[in-house]
Amino acid sequence: MQSSCLPMSSRRVGSRHTCHARPLVAPCIRQTAHFRRICVLSTSQESDRVPDPENSIVLKAASEPEPLVSQFESAQDPETFVTAKGLVQEVEEEDAQFDYLGETTEGNLHLVQRLQRDGMVQVFGLNSLAGALTMPVKELSAATQSVLDELGVPHRWPAGTPERGVYCSRTLNLRSIKAIGYDMDYTLIHYDVNAWEGLAYSYGLETLRQQGVPVDGLKFDPDLVIRGLIMDKEYGNLIKVDRFGLVKRAMHGTRMMGWQEIRQFYGREVVNLRNEGRWVFLNTLFSVSEGVMYMQLVDRLDQGAFSSNAPGQLTYQGLYRFVSKALYRTHVEGKLKREIIQAPEKYVEVDPEMAQTLLDQKEAGKMLLLITNSDYEYSATMMSYAYDRFLPAGVTWRDLFDMVSK
């Protein structure tokens, strides 16, 4: 027997969460002083397990639905509640065995009475799991939407803010997590990418100009490069690969390459990012300005603009070194960050819910760490600007963290 838990929309009331939803067909409801959750049960036969009649409760088939809560009513007391695994009670942390999802944990829950399931609770109008494969797509979609409507989940989730939608392949139980470490740049502090990377680009361009690199007329193009692409320093290309590492799309300089040209360059070659001498993975937003500058200068190199400025035969590898060092100087010399400190409102996107998230984690007893490459003066200015206004009176961003490390 497996269970899939569908969280309900909730609103905060003081330090508690109140959820609103009407029960589904034969739901199991777990309610404590803090929150409520609806669990929709599906089936998998446990043919090898012989139920213990004295220590198990059998869930009846879908033809005779019975709310799971009622099965345990006689066994429950104020210290117990029902989960997908059975009857659970709160105990001292050192005595805990399972959490409310039936996972082992360092939390404070103990499994009192296990639930043995036989049959299936009807969900989406199915009599068996195989029905999900045979039911017409439109009917299955309508049934799915009816469940979402029952839970109060809007058609666009989160409502009106698709950028807050997170794809999740599995859940993480934070009960046993004692410490959480955060990076600052582009994690706790969200920058306006066009403004921040545009400024870095302009400083890097000025450094290259002083070295005699032909950069006149170049402008930052934020639509040219995105995070997740790969630069090929051997050929001066920007590529996109599939999950197997095969090149699917490519651009030479700022020119898109056709599939035949891509085939000539790469064929069935598998990109190995461990070969850092050739490949540069643009895995952070800080890489955007570097990628834009490099691809634009590949065009200049192909046009012969470097012939009178660069000693010997400049290669795409050598060109990348020019770009990389120029942007490295931009970050290390501090001019870029000094300008941002003077006007953080131009570069930082504030988010009041970030402060509340950190407060919730502190109240839950988590140890919070701030780990960043940025110097303390810059970090303190950015964190104070983005967080202090949303914290309770007398509390600053520094009070949120047990440790700040560079």
C-alpha positions in Angstrom: 0.0 0.0 0.0 1.3 3.4 -1.0 -0.2 6.8 -0.2 0.1 10.1 -2.0 -0.5 13.2 0.2 -2.0 16.2 -1.4 -1.3 19.4 0.7 -4.1 21.9 1.1 -3.9 25.6 0.7 -3.5 27.2 4.2 -3.4 30.6 5.8 -1.2 31.5 8.8 -2.9 32.3 12.0 -0.3 33.4 14.6 2.1 30.5 14.8 -0.4 28.0 13.5 -1.7 26.9 10.0 -5.4 26.6 9.3 -6.4 24.7 6.2 -9.7 24.6 4.4 -11.0 21.8 2.3 -14.0 19.4 2.0 -13.1 15.7 2.5 -12.6 13.5 -0.6 -14.0 10.0 -0.9 -12.8 8.0 2.1 -10.0 10.4 3.1 -7.7 10.0 6.0 -7.4 13.2 7.9 -4.5 14.0 10.3 -5.2 17.0 12.5 -2.9 18.4 15.2 -2.7 21.8 16.8 -0.6 23.0 13.9 -2.0 21.7 10.6 -4.3 19.3 8.8 -3.5 17.2 5.7 -5.6 15.1 3.4 -4.1 11.8 2.2 -5.5 9.9 -0.8 -4.8 6.2 -0.6 -4.0 3.9 -3.5 -3.3 0.2 -3.4 -0.5 -2.3 -3.8 -1.2 -5.8 -2.6 0.8 -6.9 0.4 0.3 -10.6 -0.5 3.4 -11.7 1.4 2.4 -10.1 4.7 -0.1 -11.9 7.0 -2.2 -9.3 9.0 -2.0 -9.4 12.7 -5.7 -9.2 13.8 -4.8 -7.9 17.2 -2.4 -5.2 16.0 -3.9 -4.1 12.6 -7.0 -2.6 11.1 -8.1 -3.6 7.6 -9.3 -0.9 5.3 -12.5 -2.1 3.6 -12.8 -2.2 -0.2 -14.0 0.7 -2.3 -17.5 -0.7 -2.4 -17.8 -0.1 1.4 -15.9 3.2 1.9 -15.3 4.1 5.6 -13.4 7.2 6.7 -10.1 6.1 8.1 -10.5 8.3 11.1 -13.6 6.4 12.2 -11.7 3.1 12.2 -9.3 4.4 14.9 -11.8 6.3 17.0 -12.0 3.7 19.7 -8.2 3.6 20.0 -7.5 7.3 19.8 -6.8 9.6 22.7 -5.8 13.3 22.7 -2.1 12.3 22.2 -2.7 10.2 19.1 -3.7 10.9 15.5 -4.2 9.0 12.2 -1.7 8.8 9.3 -1.3 6.8 6.2 0.7 4.3 8.2 -1.7 3.9 11.1 -2.2 5.3 14.5 0.6 7.6 15.7 1.3 9.4 19.0 3.8 12.0 20.0 6.6 10.8 22.3 10.0 12.0 23.4 12.4 12.5 20.5 14.7 9.8 21.5 11.9 7.3 21.5 10.5 8.1 18.0 10.3 5.6 15.2 8.3 7.1 12.3 7.1 10.5 11.3 3.6 11.2 9.9 4.7 10.0 6.4 5.8 6.7 7.8 9.5 7.6 7.4 12.1 6.9 10.0 13.2 10.2 11.6 14.8 11.9 14.6 11.5 13.5 15.3 9.0 12.9 18.1 6.4 10.5 16.6 5.8 6.9 17.4 3.8 4.3 15.5 1.2 2.9 17.8 -1.0 0.7 15.6 -0.2 -0.1 11.9 -2.8 0.0 9.2 -3.2 -3.0 6.9 -4.9 -2.0 3.7 -6.9 -4.3 1.5 -8.7 -3.0 -1.6 -8.7 0.6 -2.9 -10.3 3.9 -1.9 -12.0 5.3 -5.0 -10.2 8.4 -6.3 -10.8 10.0 -9.7 -13.7 7.5 -10.2 -11.3 4.6 -10.7 -11.9 1.1 -9.5 -8.2 0.1 -9.9 -4.9 1.7 -10.7 -5.0 0.2 -14.2 -7.9 2.4 -14.9 -5.6 5.4 -15.1 -4.1 3.8 -18.3 -7.5 3.1 -20.0 -9.6 6.2 -18.9 -9.9 8.8 -21.7 -7.5 11.7 -21.2 -10.2 14.3 -21.0 -12.1 12.4 -18.3 -8.9 11.8 -16.3 -8.0 15.5 -16.6 -11.5 16.5 -15.5 -11.4 14.2 -12.5 -7.9 15.5 -11.6 -9.2 19.1 -11.7 -12.2 18.2 -9.5 -9.8 17.0 -6.8 -7.7 20.2 -7.1 -10.9 22.2 -6.9 -11.9 20.2 -3.8 -8.6 21.2 -2.2 -8.9 24.8 -3.2 -5.9 24.8 -5.5 -6.2 27.5 -8.2 -5.8 26.7 -11.9 -2.5 28.7 -11.8 -0.4 27.7 -8.9 0.9 29.6 -7.2 -1.9 32.0 -8.1 -0.5 34.8 -10.3 3.1 34.0 -9.6 4.3 31.2 -11.9 7.9 32.1 -11.0 7.2 30.6 -7.5 6.3 27.2 -9.0 8.8 24.6 -8.1 9.1 21.2 -9.8 9.8 18.6 -7.2 10.6 14.9 -7.9 10.5 13.9 -4.2 9.8 15.4 -0.8 12.3 16.1 1.9 11.3 15.7 5.5 13.0 18.5 7.4 12.2 17.1 10.8 15.6 15.4 11.1 17.5 18.3 9.4 19.3 20.3 12.2 21.3 22.9 10.1 20.5 24.6 6.8 23.3 26.5 4.9 22.5 29.3 2.5 24.5 31.0 -0.2 23.8 34.7 -0.5 24.2 35.9 -4.1 21.2 34.8 -6.3 19.9 32.7 -3.3 19.1 34.8 -0.3 19.7 38.0 -2.4 17.9 38.1 -5.7 19.4 40.4 -8.2 17.9 42.0 -11.3 19.9 39.9 -13.8 19.9 42.5 -16.6 21.0 45.3 -14.3 23.6 43.3 -12.3 25.1 41.4 -15.2 24.9 44.5 -17.5 27.0 46.4 -15.0 29.6 43.5 -14.8 29.7 43.4 -18.6 30.4 47.1 -18.8 33.3 46.9 -16.3 34.7 43.8 -18.1 34.5 45.6 -21.5 36.4 48.6 -20.2 39.2 46.3 -18.9 39.4 44.6 -22.3 39.5 48.0 -24.0 42.5 49.1 -21.9 44.3 45.9 -23.1 43.7 46.8 -26.7 40.9 44.4 -27.4 38.5 45.6 -30.2 35.3 46.1 -28.2 34.0 49.3 -29.6 30.3 49.1 -30.4 29.5 46.0 -28.3 26.5 46.1 -26.0 25.2 43.8 -23.4 22.5 41.5 -24.9 20.7 39.6 -22.0 18.7 37.5 -24.5 21.8 36.0 -26.1 22.8 33.6 -23.4 20.9 31.8 -20.6 22.1 29.7 -17.7 22.5 26.0 -18.5 24.3 26.3 -21.8 27.9 25.2 -22.4 30.7 27.1 -24.1 33.0 25.2 -26.4 36.4 27.0 -26.1 37.9 24.8 -28.9 35.5 26.0 -31.6 34.1 29.2 -30.1 30.6 27.7 -30.0 27.7 27.9 -27.5 25.9 24.6 -27.3 22.8 23.0 -25.7 22.9 19.3 -24.9 20.3 16.7 -24.0 20.4 14.6 -20.9 22.8 12.1 -22.6 25.3 14.9 -23.4 24.6 15.0 -27.1 24.6 18.4 -28.8 21.1 19.4 -30.0 21.5 23.1 -30.8 24.6 25.3 -31.2 25.6 28.8 -32.0 29.0 30.0 -33.4 29.6 33.4 -32.0 26.2 35.0 -32.3 25.2 33.0 -35.4 22.9 30.0 -35.0 24.2 26.8 -36.6 22.1 24.5 -38.7 21.7 20.8 -37.9 24.1 19.7 -40.7 26.8 22.0 -39.4 26.2 20.8 -35.9 26.5 17.2 -37.1 29.8 18.0 -38.8 31.2 19.6 -35.7 30.0 17.1 -33.1 28.4 14.0 -34.7 27.7 11.6 -31.8 30.3 13.2 -29.5 29.2 13.1 -25.8 30.1 16.4 -24.0 32.1 15.6 -20.9 32.1 18.6 -18.5 35.0 17.1 -16.6 37.1 18.3 -19.5 37.3 21.8 -18.2 40.1 22.7 -20.7 37.4 22.7 -23.4 34.0 23.1 -21.9 32.7 25.9 -19.7 29.3 25.2 -18.1 27.3 28.3 -17.5 25.7 27.1 -14.3 25.1 30.4 -12.5 23.6 33.7 -13.5 27.0 35.3 -12.9 28.0 33.4 -16.1 25.6 35.4 -18.3 27.9 38.4 -18.8 30.8 36.2 -19.5 28.9 34.1 -22.1 27.6 37.2 -23.9 31.0 38.9 -24.1 32.8 35.7 -25.3 30.3 35.0 -28.1 30.4 38.6 -29.3 34.2 38.6 -29.4 34.2 35.3 -31.3 32.5 37.3 -34.1 35.2 39.9 -33.9 37.9 37.2 -34.0 36.4 35.6 -37.1 36.2 39.1 -38.7 40.0 39.5 -38.2 39.6 42.4 -35.8 42.3 41.1 -33.5 45.0 40.8 -36.2 46.8 44.0 -35.2 46.2 43.8 -31.4 46.9 40.2 -30.4 50.4 38.7 -30.6 50.7 35.7 -32.8 47.7 33.5 -33.7 44.9 34.1 -31.2 42.7 31.1 -30.8 39.2 30.7 -29.3 40.9 29.3 -26.2 43.1 32.3 -25.9 40.1 34.6 -26.4 38.3 33.0 -23.6 41.2 33.6 -21.3 41.0 37.3 -22.2 37.3 37.4 -21.3 37.6 35.3 -18.1 40.4 37.4 -16.7 38.7 40.7 -17.5 35.6 39.7 -15.6 37.6 38.2 -12.7 39.3 41.5 -12.2 35.9 43.2 -12.3 34.7 41.1 -9.3 38.1 41.1 -7.4 38.9 44.8 -7.6 35.7 45.7 -5.9 34.6 48.6 -8.2 31.5 46.7 -9.3 30.2 45.9 -5.7 31.1 49.4 -4.5 28.7 50.8 -7.1 26.0 48.4 -6.2 26.3 49.2 -2.5 25.7 52.9 -3.2 22.3 52.1 -4.9 21.1 48.6 -4.0 17.6 49.5 -5.1 18.7 49.4 -8.7 20.0 45.9 -8.5 18.3 44.0 -5.7 14.8 42.5 -6.0 13.3 42.4 -2.4 11.0 39.6 -1.3 9.2 39.9 2.0 8.4 36.2 2.1 12.1 35.3 2.3 12.4 36.9 5.7 9.3 35.0 6.9 10.8 31.7 5.7 14.0 32.2 7.6 12.0 33.2 10.7 9.9 30.0 10.4 13.0 27.9 10.2 14.5 29.6 13.3 11.3 29.0 15.2 11.4 25.4 14.2 14.8 25.1 15.9 17.0 24.9 12.8 20.5 26.2 12.9 20.9 28.6 9.9 24.3 29.3 8.2 25.2 32.0 5.7 28.1 30.9 3.5 29.3 33.4 0.8 32.3 34.4 -1.3 31.3 38.1 -0.9 33.1 40.2 1.7 31.4 41.0 5.0 30.8 44.7 4.2 29.0 43.9 1.0 27.1 41.0 2.5 25.9 43.1 5.5 24.8 45.9 3.3 22.8 43.6 0.9 21.2 41.5 3.7 20.3 44.6 5.7 18.7 46.2 2.6 16.8 43.1 1.6 15.7 41.7 5.0 15.7 44.1 8.0 12.6 46.0 6.9 10.6 42.7 7.0 11.7 41.5 10.4 10.1 42.2 13.8 11.2 45.4 15.6 14.6 45.0 17.1 15.6 42.0 14.9 18.2 42.3 12.2 19.3 39.9 9.5 22.3 38.9 11.6 20.0 37.5 14.3 18.7 35.0 11.8 22.0 33.2 11.4 24.0 31.2 13.9 27.1 31.5 11.7 28.2 33.8 8.8 31.2 32.4 6.9 33.2 33.6 3.9 
